[in-house]
């Protein structure tokens, strides 16, 4: 039985290894990225380069996208040269970008009008999870569509769940990002405290990372902080976007999230310092700088 023809839009830090897993699993692949050079390793493994999302979607059974911002999602899926303009009837559009739940619902409605289907399927696990194929994938959409795509999700991740109808994957990702935001401020303040005492940060993480304070952030991003490695596994600019969406959704529901608002403020300060292209662990540099200016 032949495998589905797959299209992949977005070959950045997360998208490239996710797409590579599917290629290595034997799925025929068509790829598009705004910067062609970033897709070169995938083309080298047999993927077919396409000059636009519309060209890519022609002949595809399933198209995945994971791009930067909601405006990018609209352009590559719903735009004049977007994937839905040429995706055949019966095709499936899967957006894995962290985006607005309302946009996921808009995409679902547009797909349904053309006899197509869609899923919103944001992920958690960072660049490490993408490379190792261990991502958590939270999905919104219809059960029938989820069942068709689930085998492909299992190539890219380990914890896959249908959370409800269109937009519910994005709502779940907002809950995830709210928790991550609070955890990151704890990680940074904890390690700043340990550094101030002159302790070895890796030794501290060895102990507190295996007890009640254990988290993915301390055991992965904490190690990067200890090495003064602030390269992106997940960009600060994208986390600012995610927190902004969560704050907008919360405000619309009449929900106050003061902890998230505070962390969002710190990350906006990171952006003002020119750190938006660094990894989220670079929040450490922001709080360190604030301490040094006391």
N, C-alpha and C positions, 0 to 999 in steps of 0.2 A: 504494500500500500504506500503510495507516494505521500510525502509530507506536504503540508500547506506551503504556498508561496508567501513569504513574509516580507514586509517593508519596514524599514527602521529609520525614523527621523530623529536626529540628535545624537551625536557621537562624542559627547564630552566626557568628563571624569566618570560619570555614572553610566551613561548610555553605551559607551564603547565596549566595556567589559560585558555588559548585559547582552548586547548584540552578539558579541564574540561567542558567548556560551551557546546561543542558538545556532550559530554557524557550525560550531564544533559538534553540536548534536545532530547535524545533518540537514538543517532546514535551509532551503534555497533563499537567498537574501538579496534584497535591493536596498540601498542606503542613500540617504541625503543628509547633508549637514551644511550649515551656512558657510563654514570654512572647510573646503574640500580636503585640505591636507590632514585634518584630524580624522578623516575617514580612511586614510591610506592603509593603515594596518588591517582594516576589515576588508578592503578591496584586495589586499594582498592575500587574504585567506579565501577569496572566491566571491565576495559580495560584488554586486553590480552597482556601479555608481549611477545616480540619476541627478539631473540638473534642477529638479523642482519636486516638491511633494506631490504635485499632480501627476508628473511623469512617473514617479515612484509607485503610486497607488494603482496605476494601470496594470491589471493582471494579477494583483495581490489578493490573497484571501483574507489576510489579517495585516493591519498596519499599526505599528507601535510608534509612539512619540514620547520623548522626554527632553524637553527644552527648558529655557531659563525662566521665563515669566509668562503670566497669563496672556499678555499681548502677543507673545510668540506663539502660544498655543492657538489663539484665534487665527493668526496668519497661516500657520502650517496646516491647520485642519479645515477652517471655515473660509479662508481667503480665496481670492479669485484663482490662485494657483495652489489652493489647499488640497489635501488628500481626499476629502469627501467629494470634491468636484469630479473625480474620475474613478473612485472606488466603485466596483461593480455591485449591483444588487446582491444582497446576501453577504457582502463583505463586512468585516468587523474593524472598527477603529478603537484602539486602546491607548488612552492618554495616561502616561505614567508620571507626568509632571505634577508637582505639588501646585495646585491652582485653586480658583474659587469653586466651591460646590455649585454655585449658580451657573458657571460656565460649563461644568460637566453636564448639567441638566440641559443647557442650550445645545450642546453637541449631540446629546442623546436624541433630542427632538429633531434636529436637523438630519441626523442619520436615519431616523425612523421614517421621515418624509420620503426618503429615497429608497426605502426598502432595505436599509442597512442597519447595523447594530453598533452599539458603542459600550465601552466600559471606562470608568475612571479608576485608575489603579496605581496611586502613588506608593512609594516604597520608603522603607527605613532600614538603615544599616550602613550608610555611608559608602565611601569608595572601597573599603575593605570588604563589606558585604557584597558589593557588586562584583568585585574580583573573585571572591570565593564562592559566589552563587548561593549565599545564605541570607538574602534579603527577606525582610517581612514585607508582604505585598497585601495592601488593604484595598478591597475592590468594591465598587458600586456599580449596580446594573441589574440586568435580568438573569435569573438562574440559568436559562438555556444558553445564553451567550457566555456566561462564566464557565459553564461545563465544557464548551468548545475550546476555550482558551486556557483552561486550567493546566493541561499538560505542559504548555509552554511556560506558564508561570513557574512550574516546578523545576524547570531547567535553570531559572534565574534566582529562585528563592527557596526558602525552607518553611516559612510560616505564611501560608496563603489562606485568606478568608474572604468570603463574600459578606459584606457588612450590611447590605440593604440595597435599596434602589439607587438610581442615578444620583450622584453627589455624595453618597454615604461613604465611599472610599476617601473622598477629600475631607469630609467631616472627621473621620477617624484619624487622618493624618494631622489635622489641626489639634486634636487631643494629644497626639504623639509629640508634636512640636511644642505645645504648651508645657508638657512634662520635661522635654529636653531643655527648654529655656531655663526652667527652674533648677534643673540638675546641673547645667553648665555653670551657673553663678556659684553654686555650691562647690563644684570641682575647682574653680578658679580661686575662690576665697580660701578653700582648704589648702591648696598648694602654695598660695601666697604666704599663708600663715607658716607652713612648714619651711618654706624657703627663708623666711625672716628669722627663724630660729637656727638656721644653718644646717638643717637636716638634709639627708640624701633623699630626693623626691622619689626615686624609684623604690627605695626601701620603705618609705611611707606608703606608697601605693601597694607594695607587696602585702602589707598588713591590712590597711583599711579597705583595699579593693577585694578582700576575701571575707569581710564581715558584713555587718548590717548596713554599712555605707556603700556596699558594692553596687556598681552600675556599669553599663557599657561605656559611659563617658569617662569615668575615672580610669578604667582599665585599658582603654584605647586612646582617647584624646589626652588623658592625663600623662600617659607615657610619651606622647609627642611633646607635650609641654616640658616634661623633664629633659628631653633632648633638645629643647628650643627649636623644635620643628613646627613651624606655623604654616607649612604648605597646605593647600586645600584638599581635604577629603570631601568637604562640603563648604562652599563659598559663604563668607559672611554676607555678601550681597543677597544671596538666595535665602539665607535664614532671616534677614530683615524683611524680605518679601513675605515669607511664610508667617512670621509673627504679625505683620501688618494685616494679612488676610484673617488670621485668628482674632485679632482685635476688632476688625470690622464686623466679622460674623457675630462676635460676642456682643458688640454694641447694638447690633440689629436685634438681638434676642433680649436686650436689657440686662445683660450679664456683665458684672464688673470683675476684671482679672488684674488686680493691682500688681501682683508678682510679675506677670507677663509684661505689663506696661513698663515696669522698672527695668527689666532685662532688655526690652526693646530700646529703651533710652540709652543704655550702655552700648548696645550694638550700633546705634545711630552715631554715637560718639566715635566708635571704631571706624565707621565710614568717613566721618569728618577728619579722622587722622590718616586717611588714605589706605585703610586696611581692608577695603571691601573685597579685594581679590585673594585675601588670605583665608585660611581655614577658620572654622568657628572657634577653635581652641585659642585663636589670637585674642580673644576676649581677655586672656591673661595679661597681654601687653597693655590693654586699656586700663585695667585696674592697677597694674604695676605703675603705670604712668601717673595715675591719679594719686597713688600713695607717695610717689616721689615729689609731687608738687604740693604736698601738705605743708 
